Structures are given as C-alpha cells and as structure tokens.
Amino acid sequence: MNNKKLNILFLGAGKKISLIERFISAGLEIGFNLNLFSYEKTLDVAVSKYCTIIVGKKWNDSEAVTDIKNQLVHNSIDIIVTCVDPAIMLAAKLKDTEIDVFIPSSSKEMCEITYDKSKANEWFDKIGVLIPQKTGHFPSIAKPKKGSASQGIYILNNELDEKYFLEKENSSQYIIQEFIEGDEYTVDAYVNRNREIVGIIPRIRLEVIGGESIKSITKRNEQIISITEKILSSGEFVGPITLQFIISHENNLPYLIEINPRLGGGVINSIEAGLNIPLFILKDSLNMPVDKINKWKENLLMARGYSEVFICK
C-alpha cells in the first residue's frame, strides 16, 4: 500500500474539477496520494467532490494572509496552488514569509506589476514587447487596470460609446488602447523553482465564456513562443504562467495583451498536449528534476461540456 502523501491547498479552485483530477493522476504517477483542500467563499463549490472546502476570508481582506497561514499549520499543507487572479498577491505574500510550504509563485514585485495593467504595460515597453498603444481614435478598448476574466471591458466604437463609458466609470481606473482585431492566443507556460523555463504551449481561443476558454486548439506559433521566452527570462517568474496575445489581422504581428502568474482557465488543453503542470508542481515541491519539454501535441482541440456535482445540504 502506498502511504506517501502530499497535502495541497488550492486558492479558489471552484469549478476546476478537471484540473483537480489531473493533480490526483500526477500524484499517483510519482507514487503519492493527495489530500486536497480548497480555500473558497462558500462550501457550495463543485470541487467539493474531491477537496475539503475551507470557507475563508475575502481575497482582499487584510486578515486573509494570517487566516491562510493558520490553515496551513492546521492542515499540514505541503503545497499552495493559485487558481484565481485575486489570490495571486496572497500567494506571493505568503511566499515572502518563508513558511515551510512549496508555493510555485512569482516574486511579489512581479505579481504587483502583472496585476495592474498600467504597470504591466510600462514593464512590457521597458523589455521591448509589442503591446496595443494608447490612442485617441476609434475603435478603442477600455479595460480596468486591475480587472480579470474580461469583466468591466468596454469597446468604444464612436463618441457615443465613449460618452457612455465616461458617464458610467471612473476613467482613471482604466487603460484605453487601440482595439486590435485578430486571432486570440493563450499561452500556458511553466517555470521551475530554479527559474528555468520547462515548457511553453500556445493555443488559439476559439470560444470564450466569462473570460474563460471553453474551446481552444494548440498551435505551434514560433514567434509567440520566442516572445514568451523573452518575457519569462526578463522577470522573476516561477510556477505556472498564462499569457494572452492577439495576432493582428492587419499586420500579422503578435501583441501582448496581459500576463497572469497562475494557472489559466483553459490550461487543461495544454496539460493534455504535454505540458503536465500538475506533475511539474508536485516534482518541484519534492526537489525532483523538472526537465524541459520539447515535444507536445499540436492541433489538439479542447471542447468543454457540462458536468454536474450534487451536494446534499
């Protein structure tokens, strides 16, 4: 019987059943059973099928870090995995406290930069990465500086749209850029604890609901892979990283839209293609070698459906 165990705390796993199942499979592959926990706003989440749910503080609560630290001790947690944008800074702060838990998280400074789109764009400019430019022309796009999951975005096609936006929102909390029509790419990547890039897989977003990809296909775009390598080598990135690009229909150039130092919503597509991030995280936590992957499945289509979880109240 296998008695080796690892305790993992997910921050906001919520609906990510497939991701949880991949972690369980990865654990078995290296001879470990996993005890899984997820820090959530409510007990009523789908991952309760596999995880013990910890109802915690709001992500922006000043006591959230202390509360999570208490949970780490109480549940003998070995690994923390971040699943949602608001928890990124919490993971970085926890990592800064030098607790005896493996946290595949980028540096606090890098997380602060990427969480604020205004700061992120300044950093992208500094390292020489092409991004959509500020513009006084239409069409343009207005995005919250600290938004996520495509929430709060306005497409401004004319002066009427702009007037409506300015009446509804505080424009100082937004960035306004040129609107670029093109093919949207998500890139999933993993950087090991030694800051070595393990793998990069781009995928075209074919269908999106609520900011999360429900249909995508892996594509080996060497230009995007090269830019991603440049970005990940320029900052203090560790763990799973998700980047968003758009390749312009007008000039065929890839523009970086944003970067999130966490697991992407559609990362299952890349995991199935060969970027086994759950396995990489487990190996990294155990100081096992996490070697670079060079081969992966191209043109692998992921199409998501619905599956129900029932909870007796």
NORZI-V607016 format. One record per residue. N is the residue number from 1. SS is DSSP state (A for helix, B for strand, O for the rest). PHI is phi in whole degrees, 0 to 359 (* if undefined). PSI is psi in degrees with one decimal (999 if undefined). Layout:
<<N:SS:PHI:PSI> <N:SS:PHI:PSI>>
This chain:
<<1:O:*:140.8> <2:O:273:117.4> <3:O:255:0.6> <4:O:285:129.8> <5:B:227:151.9> <6:B:228:136.6> <7:B:256:123.5> <8:B:240:132.2> <9:B:251:117.6> <10:B:269:139.4> <11:B:259:100.3> <12:O:78:44.1> <13:O:292:-33.1> <14:O:52:-99.9> <15:O:262:1.6> <16:O:278:62.2> <17:A:300:-47.8> <18:A:299:-38.9> <19:A:296:-44.2> <20:A:300:-42.6> <21:A:297:-35.7> <22:A:294:-36.8> <23:A:295:-42.8> <24:A:300:-44.7> <25:A:296:-40.6> <26:A:296:-39.3> <27:A:298:-45.8> <28:A:297:-34.3> <29:A:299:-33.7> <30:O:253:14.3> <31:O:84:28.1> <32:O:236:138.3> <33:B:269:142.0> <34:B:251:134.0> <35:B:260:119.7> <36:B:249:138.0> <37:B:229:151.8> <38:B:222:131.2> <39:B:271:115.2> <40:B:224:170.3> <41:O:278:-23.1> <42:O:211:159.3> <43:O:288:-23.5> <44:O:276:67.8> <45:O:232:150.9> <46:A:298:-34.6> <47:A:290:-2.8> <48:A:297:-13.8> <49:A:300:-33.5> <50:O:239:-22.5> <51:O:249:147.0> <52:B:283:122.7> <53:B:271:128.8> <54:B:252:112.4> <55:B:280:115.4> <56:O:241:-161.2> <57:O:282:164.1> <58:O:294:152.0> <59:O:301:-32.3> <60:O:266:8.2> <61:O:289:134.2> <62:O:296:-18.6> <63:O:262:3.2> <64:A:297:-43.2> <65:A:299:-45.7> <66:A:297:-41.4> <67:A:297:-44.1> <68:A:294:-40.8> <69:A:301:-39.8> <70:A:297:-39.5> <71:A:293:-34.7> <72:A:299:-43.1> <73:A:290:-47.0> <74:A:298:-35.5> <75:O:252:10.5> <76:O:50:51.9> <77:O:287:137.4> <78:O:259:-31.5> <79:B:220:140.9> <80:B:245:133.2> <81:B:235:125.1> <82:B:268:131.4> <83:O:242:-14.9> <84:O:227:151.5> <85:A:305:-48.0> <86:A:298:-17.8> <87:A:269:-5.8> <88:A:300:-48.0> <89:A:293:-33.8> <90:A:298:-44.7> <91:A:298:-41.5> <92:A:296:-40.6> <93:A:293:-40.3> <94:A:297:-40.2> <95:A:297:-34.9> <96:A:292:-21.5> <97:O:280:-4.8> <98:O:59:41.3> <99:O:286:158.6> <100:O:274:59.8> <101:O:222:138.4> <102:B:280:121.7> <103:B:235:101.6> <104:O:285:73.4> <105:O:233:146.6> <106:O:288:170.9> <107:O:297:156.4> <108:A:302:-42.4> <109:A:298:-42.2> <110:A:293:-38.7> <111:A:294:-38.9> <112:A:296:-40.3> <113:A:294:-48.0> <114:A:287:-24.3> <115:A:284:-23.1> <116:O:252:110.7> <117:A:299:-29.9> <118:A:293:-46.7> <119:A:294:-38.2> <120:A:297:-43.7> <121:A:296:-36.2> <122:A:297:-41.1> <123:A:291:-41.2> <124:A:300:-42.8> <125:A:300:-42.0> <126:A:297:-37.8> <127:A:268:2.4> <128:O:81:38.6> <129:O:255:135.3> <130:O:288:126.8> <131:B:228:160.4> <132:O:300:139.9> <133:O:268:157.0> <134:O:295:145.1> <135:O:211:153.4> <136:O:253:14.2> <137:O:249:164.5> <138:O:253:151.1> <139:O:283:153.7> <140:B:222:170.9> <141:B:230:133.4> <142:B:251:124.0> <143:B:232:137.9> <144:B:301:137.1> <145:O:301:-32.3> <146:O:237:34.4> <147:O:273:170.3> <148:O:207:164.5> <149:O:56:31.9> <150:O:62:21.2> <151:O:275:143.2> <152:O:77:15.8> <153:O:272:140.9> <154:B:237:132.6> <155:B:263:120.9> <156:B:254:102.1> <157:O:270:-20.3> <158:O:200:-176.4> <159:A:294:-32.1> <160:A:295:-42.7> <161:A:299:-42.0> <162:A:296:-42.8> <163:A:298:-44.1> <164:A:299:-45.2> <165:A:300:-46.3> <166:A:293:-29.3> <167:A:285:-31.1> <168:A:273:-33.9> <169:O:234:159.9> <170:O:275:103.3> <171:A:298:-21.1> <172:A:292:-17.0> <173:A:266:9.2> <174:B:236:157.4> <175:B:249:141.9> <176:B:241:123.7> <177:B:229:167.4> <178:B:298:142.5> <179:O:271:121.5> <180:O:249:124.2> <181:O:271:132.8> <182:B:175:-169.5> <183:B:272:126.5> <184:B:271:129.8> <185:B:244:138.6> <186:B:253:140.6> <187:B:242:126.0> <188:B:257:135.4> <189:B:216:160.3> <190:B:223:133.1> <191:B:242:123.8> <192:O:284:176.8> <193:O:296:-17.6> <194:O:268:10.2> <195:O:63:34.7> <196:O:259:132.6> <197:B:288:118.8> <198:B:273:-41.7> <199:B:191:154.7> <200:B:220:124.1> <201:B:230:117.4> <202:B:274:148.7> <203:B:217:142.8> <204:B:277:130.5> <205:B:278:111.5> <206:B:265:-30.3> <207:B:208:134.8> <208:B:228:136.5> <209:B:230:126.5> <210:O:60:31.7> <211:O:82:-0.9> <212:B:244:135.8> <213:B:290:127.8> <214:B:248:-7.4> <215:B:212:125.2> <216:B:207:165.5> <217:B:218:132.9> <218:B:289:137.2> <219:O:220:130.0> <220:O:276:87.9> <221:O:260:104.0> <222:A:296:-32.1> <223:A:295:-44.6> <224:A:293:-40.2> <225:A:299:-42.8> <226:A:296:-42.6> <227:A:295:-40.4> <228:A:298:-42.7> <229:A:301:-41.3> <230:A:297:-45.1> <231:A:296:-49.1> <232:A:292:-25.4> <233:A:277:-13.7> <234:A:266:-13.2> <235:O:230:171.0> <236:O:273:69.7> <237:O:265:140.2> <238:O:215:142.7> <239:B:90:-160.1> <240:B:285:138.2> <241:B:228:140.8> <242:B:237:130.6> <243:B:237:150.4> <244:B:240:128.1> <245:B:236:160.5> <246:B:224:128.8> <247:B:264:114.7> <248:B:297:134.2> <249:O:291:-24.2> <250:O:282:-45.7> <251:O:235:2.1> <252:O:64:21.2> <253:O:263:143.8> <254:B:273:125.5> <255:B:252:131.3> <256:B:282:128.1> <257:B:264:-49.5> <258:B:195:169.9> <259:B:220:136.9> <260:B:231:119.6> <261:O:279:69.7> <262:O:198:177.3> <263:O:291:133.6> <264:O:284:156.9> <265:O:297:-34.1> <266:O:255:24.6> <267:O:298:-19.5> <268:A:304:-35.7> <269:A:302:-46.6> <270:A:287:-34.4> <271:A:298:-46.1> <272:A:295:-30.6> <273:A:283:-13.8> <274:O:134:-7.0> <275:O:266:80.7> <276:O:279:74.6> <277:A:300:-41.3> <278:A:304:-42.2> <279:A:294:-40.7> <280:A:299:-43.1> <281:A:297:-45.7> <282:A:297:-45.4> <283:A:297:-43.9> <284:A:303:-41.5> <285:A:294:-27.3> <286:O:262:7.4> <287:O:60:30.5> <288:O:273:150.8> <289:O:301:134.7> <290:O:240:95.9> <291:O:272:153.5> <292:O:296:137.5> <293:O:262:135.4> <294:O:248:-25.6> <295:O:249:135.2> <296:O:206:165.5> <297:O:280:115.6> <298:O:270:155.0> <299:O:61:32.7> <300:O:269:113.5> <301:B:272:132.1> <302:B:248:125.1> <303:B:233:122.7> <304:O:266:145.6> <305:O:239:-161.5> <306:O:245:142.9> <307:O:219:137.0> <308:O:261:148.3> <309:O:239:133.3> <310:O:250:132.4> <311:O:238:119.7> <312:O:284:128.3> <313:O:260:999>>
